[in-house]
Amino acid sequence: MSTLRIDGVHLTIEDVVAVARAWDCPESIRIALTPAARSRVSRAQAAVENLTRRGETVYGVTTGFGRFKDRRIEPEQTAELQRNILRSHAVGVGPLLDEGTVRAMMLLRANTLAKGHSGIRLETLETLIEMLNRGVHPVVPSQGSVGASGDLAPLAHMGLVLIGEGEAWYRGERLPGGEALRRAGLQPVVLGAKEGVALTNGTALMTAIGALTVHAADELVRLADIAAAMSLEALHGTPLAFDARIHAMRPHPHQADCAAHLRRLLEGSDFTRPPEDPHDVQDAYTLRCIPQVHGAVRDTIAYAMRVLSTELNAATDNPLLFVEGDQVACLSGGNFHGEPIALAMDFLALGLTELGNFSERRIARLMDADSNGGILPPFLTEHGGLHSGFMLVQYTAAALASENKVLAHPASADTIPTSANTEDHVSMGTTAARQAREVLGNVQTIIALELLCAAQGIDFRRKTQGPSARLGRGTAPAYALIRRDVPFIERDTILYPYIEAMRQLVVSGELLRAVEGEVGPLAGVDEMGKVRYT
């Protein structure tokens, strides 16, 4: 078992991914507060008690919420007020979030509260953390957040389980929240002043989805380099366009980084065309401009990673408490507004859409003998007419690429007033994050389809190159792994099981690890947008 100590300051995207992936084995990673975080939480909670005792006007503590901000709440109604916000705000609809995403959301809410500016009690925060440790995962619908007072509805569904209400998954069984807590050996919490609003205000869901998506996108863009390199070999392309001197003249770092990847992947290949070939001096854009396009996609990933890494350790509820000695300031602001996440996720969705568009065009070139100069048989089959070969594989890639063009419409371009126009501009950040995740899934499939087609094309090329012809240093292990699970397709057969097998090699990261095991780590981007080697 590993231990992740949270303090509201040092959480990383990799931490979020690790906790999310432990959804079916929560005991493999234990989450705990640092001593400094425990001290800050206790200090802020004492400040809330003092404010309540003195009868000061504090939003969400001695007042109602949203449009009811001017309605006074008496001290004896404190517990009811906090319980009511969870009940009234749990209005989520639509497909349920998977347990991994729920775990990521819970971790982010706990980390925000651990900063010590929210006024939550240590008992409540530690119960939330223990739900993670013991695998009590609230049932949370995916729709219903407009991303302005944060992810109110999803977080309310999470909070209900804390007080023994709502529903939760526990060891594969969907249970009433109180029963799930009981089976896990936990007691429901009776909320104190400000705790309901502290649990529900914030960007935890959009940031959770965003963190998981951008982590997968960072892996996918490296896999796209591998797929593109294999397609270049299948199409007898030239690596001339990846010469470092070209990219030094346009010094976008991620462009140069991608060109370096391609040179390493193709090193030693007998399948590429010599640069000095006088009859074919340059390739089509989808082969020649891989560094320019994939590099630009890396820029979108870098931007999203920087924004999300900041948001992971931000205090995003309202109001926030600032304790300096005996002085307490309780300040109302708008850190719950999801605009930074919304814009970053829309940008990421656009970048990933382009990655899919580029890959689909290479698939089409692998299919079309007129486009590839007859290097490969039409639709990658020797028996065209009687057999359709890979014709419909390109249809699927085209369908997904076109669907992405709809999903890439920016959610952040929309807003709709809520709470009787008190909350008069919203971010739609959770919608943007969900769309980016859906685009990611489509592009993972498109890249898998390109790898499938490229391997088929390489086998046809072997017939002219000879059995001793070598693939590149990085493409050879990729090809070998593909052929472990997917054979050369001689005649028409049912392809969808092979497509799924190929997709699993992409999504699981197995194919990326196989290549990096041979050529060394390929560069990704870190949370500041700089080149990172894993």
N, C-alpha and C positions, 0 to 999 in steps of 0.2 A: 504494500500500500504506500502511495505517495501522499504528501500533505501539501496543500496549497494554502498559504497564509495570506489573507486579504487585509488591506488597510486603507482602501479607497485611493491609493496612489500608484501602485506598481502592477496592477493587473494588465496582462498582455492578451493579444488576440490568440496566441498559442494556448494560453491558460483557458480561455473560453472554449476553444475547440476541444481541448482535453476533457474538460468537465462535461461538455455536451456529448462527446463520444462514449462517456461512461454511463449512459442512460440505462443500459442493461446490466451493468456491473458497478453500481454506485460505490460499493465498498472499496473499489480499486483506487479511489482518490478522495482523500478526506480534506474538507475545507474547514479552516479555523480562523478566528480573528487574531491579529497580532495584539500584544499587550497595549501598545500605543493606541490602537483603534478602540479597544475596550475602554480605555481611559477617556478618550474623546467622546465616545457615545454616552458614557455615564455623565460626563460633564454637561453635554447639551440637554440630556433628558432632565437633569436637575434644574436647568435654566427654564425649561418648559413648565415644570412644576411651580417654580417661583412666579412666572408670568401669570399662570392660571390662578394661583393663590391671591395675587394682587389684583386680579380682575381686569388686567390690561386687554385691550382689543388686539387680538392676533388672528389673522385670517386662518380659517380652518380649525382654530382652537376654541375661540370664543365667538366665532361667526360661522354662518353657513358657507356654502361653496358656490362658485360661479356667480350667477345673477343674484344669489342669496347672500352675497358677501356683506350686505348691510344688516342682515338679520342676527340679532344678538342671541347667543346660546348661553344658558345658565350653567354654572359649574356642575350641578347635579345631573346635567344632560350630556356631559362629556362623553361617557362610554357609549351612550346611544347614538350620538352624532357620528362617532368614528365607525361604529358598526354599520350605521345606515349608509355611509358613503360606499362601503364595500357592496352592500346588498343592492343599492340603487344603481351603481355603476357597472355591475356585472351583466352587461347586456350584449355580450359578444355573440356573433352569429357565424355561420359558414363552416368550412372544413376545420377540423381540430388541428392545432399545432402538434407536430411530432414531439416526443418526449425529450429528445436532444435539444430542440429549440427552447422548450419550456425550461430545461435545466440552465441553458445559457441565460435566459431572461431572469431566472431566480438569482443566479450568480451575480449578474450585473446590478440587480436591485440591492442585493446584500452588500456589494462593494460600494455602491453609492452611499448607503446608509452608514457604512463603516467610516466614512469621512468625518462623521461627527458634527454635521451641520443640519441634521434633519430632526433631531429631538426624539427619536425612537428609543424605547427602552431596550436595554441589553437583553432582557429575557425574550422580547419579541424577535429581535434580530437573530439571536442564537437559535430560536425555534425554526426560523426560516432556513438557517444554515443546516440545522439537523434534518430538516425535510430533504435537503439535497443529499446529505450524507447517508440517509437511510432509504432513499429512493421513493419518497412520496412526491409524485409529480402531478400538480394540479391539471385538471382538464380545462384547456383554454382554447376557445374558438379563435380563428385567425383574423376575423373581420370585425370591424366596429371602432377602430381607432382612427381619428383624424390627425393625430400627431401634433396637437397643440398643447393642451394641458398634459402633454405626454401621452402615454399609452394607457389611458384611464380604464377602458373596458377590459383589456387583457390582464392588466395588473390587478383589477378588482377580482377577477376570477381566481388569480393566484392567491390574493389575500383572503378570500372566503375560506380556503382550506385551513389557513392559519387559525381561524376562529372556529373551526370545526364544522363549517358549512361547505356548500359547493360540492365538487366531485374531484377525485384524484385517482391516478393510476398507482397501484402498488403491487409489485411483483407480477405484472401482467394482467391484473384484474382491475376493472373500473369500479370504484367504490364511492359511497358517500364520504365527504371530506372527513367527518368525525371518525368514521370507521377506519379509514386509511391511517389516520394519526394513531388511533388506538392500536392497530396491528403493528405499527412501527414503534410502539412504546413511547409515544409523545402525547402531550396534553394540549388541548386548544388554548389559545391565548385570549384573555379579556383585554381589549385594546384600551390604552390610556390616551390622554390628550395628544393630539396631532398625529397619532400613529396611523390612522386610516388614510389621511392625506399624504403622509410620508410614504406609505406603501404604494399608492396609486399614481402620484405625480411623477413623471419622468419618462425618459426615452428608452426604457430597458428593452422593450420588444424590438423596436426598429433597429436598435444598436446590436442586439443579439443576432437577429437575422443578418444584418449587415456584416458583422464580424465573421460569422460562419461562411457567408457568401464570398467575401473578399479573400479569405484564406483559401477557399477552393479555387477562386479565380486566379490567384497567384500560381497555383499548381497547374491550372489549365493552360495558361499562356505558355508555359514551358512545354507542356505536352503538344500544344499547337506547333511549336518549333519542330518537334520530332516528327509530327505528321507531315508538315510541309517539307522537311528534308527527305522523307521517304517518297513523297509525291515527286519531288525533283528528280530523285533517282529513277523512279518508275517512268518518268517522262523524258529521261535523258537530257535533263537540264544542266546548266553550267553554274558553278559556284562563283563565277567571276564577279557578280554583283555584290558579293559579300566581302570583298576585299576591304581591309581596314582603312586603306587610304581614302576610299570613297566616303566612308562614314565619318572620318575625321574632318571632312569638309562641311559636314552638317552636324555639328556636335551635340545632338540630342543624346544624352547618355543611355537611355533605354534602347534607342535605335542601334547604337554601337554595340551595346550589350547583346542584343538579339543576333546581330551579324556574327559576333564572336561565338555565340552558341552554335550557329549553323556551321561555321567552319570546324568546330570541334566534332559535331555530329557527323559531318561528311568526310572527315579526315580519312584518307586511305581508300576512298570509294573508287571502284572500277566502273560504276554505273553512271557517273556524271560525264558531261561532255567537255572535252578539252577547251580551254579558253581561246586557243588559236584556231578553232574550226572556222574556216573562211565562209562556209555556207550557212552558218547559223550563229550570228554574233551575239544575239541577246534573246532572252525569253519573254514570255507574256508577263504582265504585271503581277499576277498572283504568284509567280515564282521569283521574278526579279525584285519585287518591292516588299518581300516578306519583312525585312528589318524595319522599313519605314512604317508599315501598317502594324505589325506586332509590337513594335517599339511604342507607337502611339497608344495602343491598348494598354501597354505596361504603364504609361503615364496616368491613365484613368484609374488603374489599380492602385498606383502609388498615392494618388490624391485621396481615394477612398480610404486607404489604409491609414493615412495620416489623420484624417478626420475621425475615424472610428477609434483609433488608439487614444486620441484625446478624450473622446466621449466616454470610453470605458471607465475613466477615473475622474469623471465630472460629477458635481452635485447638481442634479437636475430636478429636484422637487421644489416646492414653494409653500410657505416662505422658508428662508434659510436663517439659521441661528448662528450668530458670531459672538463667542464668549471670550472676553478679555478681562481676566481677573474677576472683579465683582460686576463688571459691566456686561450687559447682554443687549445685543441688537438683533431684532427679528425683522428681517427685510423681505418685502414682497418684490419679486421680479419675474423674469420669464425664462429661466434656464430650461424649463420643460419644453420649450418650443423646438420642434424637430427639424427646423429648416436646414441646419448644417448637414444632418443625415440625409434629408430628402434630396438635396442637390447632389450630394456625393453618390447616392444610390442611383439617381437618374443618370449621372455621368457614367457610372460603372455599367449600367444596363446598356447604354449606348456603345461603350467600348466593346463589351462582350458581343453585342449584336454585330458589330463590324468584324470581330474575330470569326463569328459564324458565317457571315456573308463571304468572307475571303476563303474560308475552307470549302464552302459549298461550290464556289467557282472552280477550285482545283479538282473537286470530285467530278464536276461536269467535264472538265478537260480530260480527265482520265477516261471518261466514257466515250468521248467524241473523237473518233478517228480523224475527222476532218480538222479538228482543232489541234490534235497532237501530232499531226503529220504522218499518221499511219503507224506510229511506233507501237501502238497497242491495238488489239482488235476491238471493234465496236462493242461497247458495253462489257468489255473484259470477258468475252466468251468467244471460243473458236467456232461455235456452232450457232451463230446468229441466225434468227428466223425461227428455227425449231426451238431454240433456247433464247430467253431474254437476258440471261446473265445478270449483271448488276444494274440494269436499266432503272428498276424501281427503287434502288438504294438512293440514287440521285433525287428521285421524286420526294422521298422522305426528308432528305437534307433540305431540299427546296421548300417543303412545307414548313419545316421548323424555322428556317431562315426567314420566311415570310411572316410567320407568327411572331417572331421576335421584333419585326418592324412595327407591329402593333403594340407590343409590350414595351417598346422603347419610347413610346410617347411619354413625356415627362409628367409624372404625378405631381411634382412640385409646381407645375404651371397652373394647377387648379387650387382653389380655396373656396370654402363655403362657411359662412358664419354659424356659430353655435352659441348655446347658452344665452338666448335672447339678445344676441348681438354684443354681449360682453366679450366673448372670445371671437372677435370679428375677423381674424385671419388665422388660418390653420395651414400646417405644412404638408399634410398627406405623406409624411415620412415613412409610416409603416407600409402604406401602399407602394411607395417607391422601393422599399426594401424587398417586399414580397415579389414585385415585378422583376427586380434584378435577380432574385433567386430563381425565378422561373426561367428567365433568359439563360442564366448559368446552366440549368439542367438541359435546356435545348441545345446549347452549344457543346456541352459535354458529349451529347449524342452525335452531333454533327462531326466533331473531331474523331469520335470512335468510328463513324462511318468512313471518314477519310482514311484512317489507318487501315481499315478493312480493305478498302479499294486499292490503296497504295501497295499493300502486301500482295494482292492479286496481280497488280500490274508488274511488280518486281518479279514474280514467278514467270510471267510471259517474257520479260526482258532476259531472264536467265537462259531462255532458249536461244537467244542470239548472242548473249555475252559469254555463254559457256558456264558449266557447273563450277568452275574454279573462281569465277568473278567474285570479288569481295564487295560487300556493302560497307558503308562508312563505319567508323569506330563506334558511333552512337546509334546508328540506325540498325546495325546488325543485331544487338541484343533486343531491340524493340521488335524486329521481324521474328526473331526466334521465339519470343514470348507469345506473339500473336499466333504463330503456327503451332504452338503447344495447345491452344484452345480452339483454333479455327483452321480447318484444312484449306488447301487450294480447292476452289469450287470448279470442278470439271464440267458438270452438267447442272441444269436447273434443279434446285432443291429448296426446301423451306429454310429461309434465311434468318427469320427473326430470332431463333435461339442463338445463332452466331452473333447477331447484332447485340443481343443482351450480354453475351459473354465478353464481347469487345468493350461494351460500355462499362462493365464491371472492372475491366483492366484499367480503364481511364479513371473512373470515380474512386476506386479504392487506392489509387496512387501506385499500384503494383508496377505498372509499366514505367512510370517515371522513375521509381526506385531502381528498376532493372537497368535503365539507361545510365542513371547517375552512378550506379555501382561500377560501370565500365569507364565512363569519361570523367567522373568526378562531379561534384555538385554544380548544377546549373544555377545561374544567378536569378534570384527573385528580387523583390523590393522590400525594404524595411518600413517601419511606421513613419519615417520621415521622408519616404519616397526615394531613398538612396539605394544603390545596388547592394543586395545582400546575398551571400552565398550560404546555402543551407548545409 
